[in-house]
Amino acid sequence: MLYIIFRRGWIKVRYNNTNKSQQYCRRIFSKEEHETWEQVGQEIGHLIEKQLIEVLDHKKDETLVLPGWFVSARLATPREDRRGIDVVVETNDLGCFFLQLKSSPAFVAKFLLGKTRTRIAVVVIRPNASTETIRNKFFQAAKLERQWLKKRRSGERPPDIRTIIL
């Protein structure tokens, strides 16, 4: 049996031949190429964060009608960013909630495996997503996060599940 695994610039081939398992690993990207791909990924992430903020800016789109609870959305500070927060959404009734934006579902698992004590909703937004798609995904996540916050504020114990919008 042959298994081929591609992860982080490495290709790993495992094969089982008559109860003898062997492994072969080879780097397919140089260290410089791997760093370049990481930089590209970070640039895409920053682009998506800025797109979300622009989509929610009612000053740029005067026809945009936002719900009464919405105050603002802003990019995270460097300190918040180190905690895994990309966007901070401020509401007038329940305080703030946090978003982590990803460009692909493949990166969601990596984020969820990381350790964070902060509740952060994860939203997948493709770089070529339309304005309407970005708004819909944002409001889906906002609805679920607001339900969680309401339960927490009322004294109920909310479920320990994370909000993930693909």
N, C-alpha and C positions, 0 to 999 in steps of 0.2 A: 504494500500500500504506500502511496506517495502523497505527502502533504506539502504544500508550498505556502509559506506565510510571509507576507510583506509587511514590515512595520518599521517606521522611523529610519528609512534609508537602508535597511538591511533586508536581504532575502534569506530565508531559512528554509531548507528543504529537509524533510524527514522522510525516511523510508524504512519499511520493515521487510526484511528478507529472511525467511526461515527463522523466525524468532530472534533475529539479531537486529536491533534497532540502531541506526546510525544517523548522524546529523551532519549537515553541511551548511555552513554560514558564510555569506560573502557580502561585503558592503558594496552596494551598487551606486551610492552617491559618495563623493568625497566629502570631507568635513566642511569645506567651503560651500559646496553645493547644498548640503544639508542646512547650513546657516542661512543661505540665500532663500531656501524654501520657507524656513521659519520666519524670515523677515517679510516675505510675500504674504504669508498667513497673517502676520500681525497687521500689515497694511490693510488687508481685506477686512479684518476685524474692526479697525478704526473707521474704515469707510462705512461699514454697516451701522456702527454706533452713531455716526454723524447723520446717516440717512434717517434713522429712527427719530432723532431729535428734530430734524428738519420737517419730517412728516407730521409731527405733533405740534409744530409751531404755528399757532393760529394767526400770528402777525404776517406770515408769508402767504397763507391761504385764508382769506377772510370768509370764504364760504364754509370753512370747517367748523362743525358744531361739536364741541367737546362736552362730555358729561359734567354735571355740576360738582362732582367730587374731585375732579382733576384740577390741580393747581399748576404743576409744571413737571418737566422731565429734564434732567441735566446729566452730563457726563460725570462719571465718578472722579473723585479726587485721586491723586496717586496713592494715598493711604488706603482708600476704599478699593482701588484697583488691585492692590496687593492681596486683599481679602477675597478677590474673585468677582467683584461687583463692576459691571460696565456702565449701567444706567441707574440713577436714583429717581424714583417717581414719587412726587410729593402729592398728598391728598389733603383735603381740608377737614376730613372727618376721622380718618384712621391713621394718620401719620404717613410714614414713608414705607415703600417696599422696593426691593432691589431686583434687577434683571441682569442676567448674563446672556450675551448674544453670541450665537455660534453661526457659522456659515454652512455647516453640514452636520447631519445627524451623527456622523462618525466621530466628531469632536465632543459630542455630548457625553459619551461614556467616559472619556478621559477626564472631563471636568467633574463628573459625578464620583469618580473614584478618588479624586483629591479630597483632602481633609479641609472642611470649613465648618465652623460652628454657626455661621450666619445663614438664615434662610434666604435663598436666592432662587428665583424662578429662572428657568432656562428657556430661551426662545431661539428657534432656528430660523434665520432669515438668509435666503440666498442673495448673493451680490446683485443679481439681475431682477430681484423681486419688484413688483409694481408697488406704487404708493398705497393702493387699496389693500394689497396683501399684507404689507407691513403693518398698516393700521389694524386690520382684522386680527392678526396674530398678537399684536400688543394688547388689544382690548380683551381677547380671549384670556391671556395671561393675567391681565388686571382683574378680570372678573373672579378668577379662581383665587388669586392672592387676596383680594378683598374679602372673599368668603372665609378664607383661613384666618385673616386678621380679626374679622368680626367674631368668630368663634373664640379666638384667644382672648379678646377684650371682654367677652361676656362671661368668662370664667370657665367655659367648656375647654376640654382638652382637644385641640384640633388633631387630625391625623398626621402622622410623621412622614407623609409622602410629599414629594416635591412636585411643583408645577413644571411640566415640560411640554412645550408647544412645538411640534415638528412642522 
